[in-house]
Amino acid sequence: MARLPTPGGDDGQWGTILNDFLGQSLTSGGALKDNIVTSSNVADGALPQAKITNLTTDLSNKVDTTDVRLINQQEYYPPQGYGFFSVSEAVTLCKNASAASTATLMLVRVWVPAGQSISSVSALVSSVGTLGAGGVNGFAIYTDAGVLVSSTTSNDNLWTSTGWRTATFSSAIAAQTTNRFVYVGILVNGYSSGPTLRWFNCESDDLVGPGVGVTNRRSFYNGGPTTFPASFNPASYGTLNSFIPLVGLA
């Protein structure tokens, strides 16, 4: 067992005993050996945060997935119950229904938590549409500045069944390290009569009032587009809509 030399003893062995003692934790060059200092050697509160490499980045990448609404029972039908991580409005509030016009781009602003990728979009259809010549039918995701990120593969039969109608992106839209809003675009094309979608009928303050923002309006539409535009201005594009279409992100 390594030990320090004994004063008044260990004649002729001091150097060997001392080197053996020091070699337990030091290299021949005097540096600490790997894995010598462990958590048990560090006193609580002794290490400042500035000394921890990548602390801020590592913490920002840890997403708290606890659904506090389920724990606190603040919402009895949360998006997670439908397989979504976010919806445009509470499902139980979307009691209105209206037919979606063909060749009209509908846009709605939706919250995306940090660390969450987007794989698919869904809309709730109450009554089916009548398919005609068809065209671009599906969803798109735009940044909060109105720049196209990705669109789903067009499906002419998307609006020919009731219930949650879902389209998946060919590649999931990557997660970001900060919370953000995105715009979900909805297109119905080539239908002689459009499908009836579920909506939330809101007051104007719910769209552009205090705390919601005028620059980034919550819901609006534009007649005429048969494809998803590459970009739009969230402050002025199309017509402000008093209906918020119910969409879910997964």
C-alpha positions in Angstrom: 0.0 0.0 0.0 1.4 3.4 -1.0 2.4 5.7 1.9 4.5 8.7 2.7 8.1 8.1 4.0 8.5 8.0 7.8 10.6 10.8 9.2 13.6 9.3 11.0 13.1 6.0 9.2 13.1 4.5 5.8 16.8 5.1 5.3 17.8 4.6 1.7 14.1 4.1 0.6 12.7 7.7 0.8 12.8 8.3 -2.9 11.2 5.0 -3.9 8.5 5.3 -1.2 7.7 9.0 -2.1 7.6 8.3 -5.9 5.3 5.3 -5.3 3.0 7.6 -3.2 2.9 10.4 -5.8 2.5 8.0 -8.7 -0.9 7.0 -7.4 -2.4 10.2 -8.8 0.3 11.9 -10.9 1.9 11.0 -14.2 5.7 11.0 -14.6 5.4 14.6 -15.9 3.5 15.8 -12.8 0.0 16.0 -14.3 -3.1 14.5 -12.8 -3.9 11.1 -14.2 -7.1 10.5 -16.1 -10.2 9.8 -14.0 -8.5 10.6 -10.7 -10.9 13.4 -9.8 -14.5 12.1 -9.5 -17.8 13.7 -8.3 -17.1 12.3 -4.9 -13.9 14.4 -4.7 -15.7 17.7 -5.5 -17.5 19.5 -2.7 -21.1 20.6 -3.3 -21.1 24.2 -4.8 -17.4 24.2 -5.3 -17.4 24.2 -9.1 -18.7 27.5 -10.8 -20.9 27.1 -13.8 -18.4 29.0 -16.0 -16.0 26.0 -15.5 -18.5 23.5 -17.0 -18.0 23.0 -20.7 -21.1 23.3 -22.9 -23.4 23.8 -19.9 -25.8 26.2 -21.6 -26.0 24.2 -24.8 -26.5 20.9 -23.0 -29.3 22.3 -20.8 -31.1 23.9 -23.7 -31.2 20.6 -25.5 -32.9 18.9 -22.6 -36.7 19.3 -23.2 -39.1 18.8 -20.4 -41.8 16.5 -21.9 -44.0 16.5 -18.8 -47.5 17.4 -19.7 -48.5 19.7 -16.8 -52.0 20.0 -18.2 -52.6 16.3 -17.6 -51.1 16.5 -14.1 -53.1 19.6 -13.2 -56.2 18.6 -15.1 -56.4 22.0 -16.7 -57.5 20.6 -20.0 -59.3 17.3 -20.2 -58.8 16.7 -23.9 -55.2 17.8 -24.5 -53.6 17.5 -28.0 -51.5 14.5 -26.8 -54.8 12.5 -26.5 -55.2 12.8 -30.3 -51.5 12.1 -31.0 -50.6 15.8 -31.5 -48.0 17.8 -29.7 -49.7 21.1 -30.7 -53.1 22.3 -32.1 -54.2 25.6 -33.5 -57.0 25.8 -30.9 -58.5 23.7 -28.2 -60.3 20.8 -29.8 -63.4 21.2 -27.6 -63.8 24.9 -28.7 -63.9 24.2 -32.4 -67.6 23.7 -32.7 -68.1 25.5 -35.9 -67.9 24.0 -39.4 -67.6 25.6 -42.8 -66.9 24.5 -46.3 -63.4 25.2 -47.6 -63.4 26.9 -50.9 -61.4 25.3 -53.7 -58.2 27.1 -54.9 -58.0 29.0 -51.6 -54.9 29.0 -49.4 -55.8 29.0 -45.7 -53.1 29.9 -43.2 -53.1 29.5 -39.4 -50.4 30.2 -36.8 -49.5 27.3 -34.5 -47.1 27.0 -31.6 -44.1 24.5 -31.7 -42.2 23.7 -28.5 -38.4 23.7 -28.5 -36.9 20.3 -29.3 -40.0 19.2 -31.3 -39.8 18.1 -34.9 -42.8 18.2 -37.2 -43.7 14.9 -39.1 -47.3 15.5 -40.2 -50.2 17.8 -40.2 -53.9 16.9 -39.7 -57.2 18.8 -40.2 -60.6 17.7 -39.0 -63.2 17.1 -41.8 -66.9 17.1 -40.8 -68.3 16.5 -44.3 -66.5 15.3 -47.4 -65.8 17.3 -50.5 -66.6 16.3 -54.0 -63.5 15.6 -56.1 -63.4 17.1 -59.6 -60.2 17.5 -61.7 -57.9 17.5 -58.6 -54.8 19.5 -58.1 -52.5 20.3 -55.2 -54.2 19.1 -52.0 -52.4 19.0 -48.7 -50.5 21.0 -46.1 -47.4 23.2 -45.8 -45.3 24.6 -43.0 -44.0 28.1 -43.1 -41.7 30.0 -40.8 -43.3 32.7 -38.6 -41.8 35.2 -41.2 -43.8 33.5 -44.0 -41.1 31.5 -45.7 -42.0 28.0 -47.0 -40.2 25.2 -45.1 -41.8 22.1 -46.6 -45.1 20.8 -48.0 -46.7 17.4 -48.0 -47.1 15.2 -51.1 -50.3 16.2 -52.9 -53.2 13.8 -52.4 -56.4 14.4 -54.3 -58.4 12.0 -52.0 -57.3 13.9 -48.9 -60.7 15.6 -48.5 -62.9 12.7 -49.5 -63.2 11.1 -46.0 -64.4 12.5 -42.7 -62.4 12.6 -39.4 -58.8 13.6 -38.9 -57.2 13.9 -42.4 -53.5 13.6 -42.1 -50.6 14.2 -44.5 -47.0 13.3 -43.7 -43.9 15.2 -44.8 -41.3 13.2 -46.9 -38.7 14.2 -44.3 -39.5 15.4 -40.8 -39.0 19.2 -40.3 -36.1 19.4 -37.8 -36.6 20.6 -34.3 -35.1 23.8 -33.0 -33.6 24.7 -29.7 -36.1 27.5 -29.0 -39.9 27.7 -28.9 -41.4 29.1 -32.1 -44.5 29.8 -34.1 -45.1 28.4 -37.6 -47.8 28.9 -40.1 -49.7 25.9 -41.4 -51.0 26.2 -44.9 -54.0 24.3 -46.2 -54.9 23.9 -49.8 -58.0 22.4 -51.4 -57.9 22.2 -55.2 -59.9 20.6 -58.0 -63.0 19.9 -55.9 -66.5 20.8 -57.2 -67.5 21.3 -53.6 -64.9 21.7 -50.8 -64.8 19.7 -47.6 -66.4 21.0 -44.4 -63.6 21.7 -41.9 -63.9 22.3 -38.2 -63.1 25.9 -37.0 -63.0 28.1 -34.0 -65.1 31.2 -34.5 -63.3 34.0 -32.7 -63.4 37.7 -32.0 -61.1 40.0 -33.9 -59.0 40.5 -30.7 -58.2 36.8 -30.8 -56.5 37.4 -34.2 -54.7 40.7 -33.9 -55.4 42.1 -30.5 -53.0 42.8 -27.6 -50.7 39.9 -26.9 -51.5 38.2 -30.2 -49.7 40.7 -32.5 -50.6 42.6 -35.7 -47.5 41.7 -37.6 -48.1 38.0 -37.2 -51.8 37.6 -37.7 -53.3 34.3 -36.4 -55.5 33.2 -39.3 -56.1 34.5 -42.9 -56.8 33.2 -46.4 -56.1 34.1 -50.0 -58.3 33.1 -52.9 -56.6 32.0 -56.2 -53.4 30.0 -55.2 -53.3 26.5 -56.7 -49.9 25.8 -55.3 -48.1 26.8 -52.1 -46.3 30.1 -52.6 -42.6 30.3 -51.7 -43.3 33.0 -49.2 -45.9 35.6 -48.0 -46.0 38.6 -45.7 -47.8 37.6 -42.5 -48.8 41.2 -41.9 -50.6 41.8 -45.1 -51.1 38.6 -47.2 -54.7 37.7 -48.1 -57.7 38.5 -45.9 -57.9 38.3 -42.1 -60.2 35.4 -41.1 -62.5 35.3 -38.1 -62.4 31.5 -38.3 -59.4 29.6 -37.0 -59.2 26.2 -38.8 -58.5 23.3 -36.4 -55.2 21.7 -37.3 -52.8 19.4 -35.3 -49.1 18.9 -35.6 -47.4 15.5 -34.9 
